[in-house]
Amino acid sequence: MSVPAKRRATYEDLLQVPSRLVAEIVNGALITSPRPSPRHARAATSLTVAIGGPFDRGASGPGGWVILAEPELHLHGDVLVPDLAGWRRERMPRLPERAYFELTPDWICEVLSPSTEADDRAGKMPIYAREGVQHAWLINPINKTLEIFRLQGGSWLSAAVHRGESTVRAEPFDAIEIDIGALWAD
């Protein structure tokens, strides 16, 4: 007896998900997760503040980037929503008019939670590598860690792991120091 092939999720399926959930299509499967917890939101917001001014706006930093929170990425059939993503301005001088992005980011950041960590690591990270994202950060606000990855030869290379309350320089934003202690909820 043959088992029928599972239908690939479509964008229409994604649109039917209640707005209280984050919905993505990862390797053809519809994945939903609850809205971020306060720790998760604090880490993402604090990181946006830390790198947004110097890199997106050029305030006390080099500029040259577009940094966005929760952009919807349409990448060859997958629909992903990283917590943060960044594009070098020379690659994306203007924002698209549509509500999603087909241009692969240069950097992504996923804030891990117990309910999303497996999907972020095993589902989304390989897609980001396939699409040529050059840098990925994984933040775990519970363990207070920042993992830095660089794409090398189509695979992720762990460039650094930072923990606790330290001040770090983390590629591709190593032109400034980032106080990672500010990422953890008070």
Secondary structure as GFF3:
##gff-version 3
##sequence-region A 1 186
A	DSSP	alpha_helix	11	15	.	.	.	ID=ss1
A	DSSP	beta_strand	21	26	.	.	.	ID=ss2
A	DSSP	beta_strand	29	34	.	.	.	ID=ss3
A	DSSP	alpha_helix	38	51	.	.	.	ID=ss4
A	DSSP	pi_helix	52	57	.	.	.	ID=ss5
A	DSSP	beta_strand	65	69	.	.	.	ID=ss6
A	DSSP	beta_strand	73	75	.	.	.	ID=ss7
A	DSSP	beta_strand	78	80	.	.	.	ID=ss8
A	DSSP	beta_strand	84	88	.	.	.	ID=ss9
A	DSSP	beta_strand	107	111	.	.	.	ID=ss10
A	DSSP	alpha_helix	117	118	.	.	.	ID=ss11
A	DSSP	pi_helix	119	124	.	.	.	ID=ss12
A	DSSP	alpha_helix	125	131	.	.	.	ID=ss13
A	DSSP	beta_strand	135	140	.	.	.	ID=ss14
A	DSSP	beta_strand	145	152	.	.	.	ID=ss15
A	DSSP	beta_strand	155	163	.	.	.	ID=ss16
A	DSSP	beta_strand	167	168	.	.	.	ID=ss17
A	DSSP	beta_strand	178	179	.	.	.	ID=ss18
A	DSSP	three_ten_helix	180	183	.	.	.	ID=ss19
###
